[in-house]
Amino acid sequence: MHVEVEICRAEELEQRRGLTSELDEMWSYVGKKVEPRWLWHAIDHHSGTVLAYVFGRRKDAVFLQRQALLEPFGITRFYTDGWGAYERHIDPEQHEVGKEHTQKIESKHINLRTRIKRLVRRTICFSKTTTMHDLVIGLFMNRYEFGVAL
């Protein structure tokens, strides 16, 4: 019997396996609860780094905007909660549904809701306009996730 062992750095191994991503969306509202606004984001499954995010309704068109932002990453596997847009637009061979692989993104939700009060479901701190909602959350994401101080 012949056994072959190959030693490589973790980054190289990750590159060979292909990038995996957790996808999810997070609900908040603008003005009143009947005006929902969704933060759609994607993170690297292994590092937890935010790869892309967009704001919008819970519609396929917004999902496709985020997917367009993810295109350059060459993601080979997506982990989701199984919402309809994921089922309709992600190749089943690249898609895995289940909470066991979306723990990091769910943890990000908790951190965001803790740090940004306008994302808490029962609060008096809410955005009155879509522009302010997206601006405040976008500034937070750019500062704390991407390290861009504006």
Solvent accessible surface area in square Angstrom, and as a share of the most:
residue,aa,sasa,rsa
1,M,228,1.02
2,H,158,0.70
3,V,102,0.58
4,E,152,0.68
5,V,118,0.68
6,E,120,0.54
7,I,163,0.83
8,C,43,0.26
9,R,162,0.59
10,A,75,0.58
11,E,110,0.49
12,E,80,0.36
13,L,67,0.33
14,E,43,0.19
15,Q,151,0.67
16,R,144,0.52
17,R,149,0.54
18,G,11,0.11
19,L,35,0.17
20,T,16,0.09
21,S,0,0.00
22,E,1,0.00
23,L,0,0.00
24,D,6,0.03
25,E,12,0.05
26,M,3,0.02
27,W,47,0.16
28,S,4,0.02
29,Y,13,0.05
30,V,15,0.09
31,G,31,0.29
32,K,114,0.48
33,K,104,0.44
34,V,117,0.67
35,E,80,0.36
36,P,27,0.17
37,R,41,0.15
38,W,36,0.13
39,L,2,0.01
40,W,0,0.00
41,H,0,0.00
42,A,0,0.00
43,I,0,0.00
44,D,19,0.10
45,H,33,0.15
46,H,91,0.41
47,S,76,0.49
48,G,10,0.10
49,T,67,0.39
50,V,3,0.02
51,L,26,0.13
52,A,8,0.06
53,Y,39,0.15
54,V,20,0.12
55,F,32,0.14
56,G,6,0.06
57,R,118,0.43
58,R,81,0.30
59,K,116,0.49
60,D,38,0.20
61,A,66,0.51
62,V,16,0.09
63,F,0,0.00
64,L,81,0.40
65,Q,100,0.44
66,R,0,0.00
67,Q,32,0.14
68,A,66,0.51
69,L,89,0.44
70,L,5,0.02
71,E,131,0.59
72,P,115,0.72
73,F,87,0.36
74,G,49,0.47
75,I,15,0.08
76,T,61,0.36
77,R,69,0.25
78,F,15,0.06
79,Y,20,0.08
80,T,0,0.00
81,D,50,0.26
82,G,23,0.22
83,W,60,0.21
84,G,24,0.23
85,A,0,0.00
86,Y,0,0.00
87,E,94,0.42
88,R,146,0.53
89,H,77,0.34
90,I,10,0.05
91,D,71,0.37
92,P,111,0.70
93,E,148,0.66
94,Q,63,0.28
95,H,20,0.09
96,E,51,0.23
97,V,72,0.41
98,G,17,0.16
99,K,125,0.53
100,E,108,0.48
101,H,51,0.23
102,T,2,0.01
103,Q,122,0.54
104,K,84,0.35
105,I,0,0.00
106,E,52,0.23
107,S,54,0.35
108,K,39,0.16
109,H,19,0.08
110,I,116,0.59
111,N,76,0.39
112,L,5,0.03
113,R,42,0.15
114,T,86,0.50
115,R,151,0.55
116,I,11,0.06
117,K,105,0.44
118,R,62,0.23
119,L,2,0.01
120,V,44,0.25
121,R,128,0.47
122,R,216,0.79
123,T,36,0.21
124,I,161,0.82
125,C,66,0.40
126,F,68,0.28
127,S,1,0.01
128,K,163,0.69
129,T,68,0.40
130,T,61,0.35
131,T,99,0.57
132,M,93,0.41
133,H,1,0.00
134,D,30,0.16
135,L,91,0.45
136,V,43,0.25
137,I,0,0.00
138,G,8,0.07
139,L,77,0.38
140,F,33,0.14
141,M,1,0.00
142,N,41,0.21
143,R,113,0.41
144,Y,134,0.51
145,E,45,0.20
146,F,81,0.34
147,G,54,0.52
148,V,70,0.40
149,A,76,0.59
150,L,151,0.75
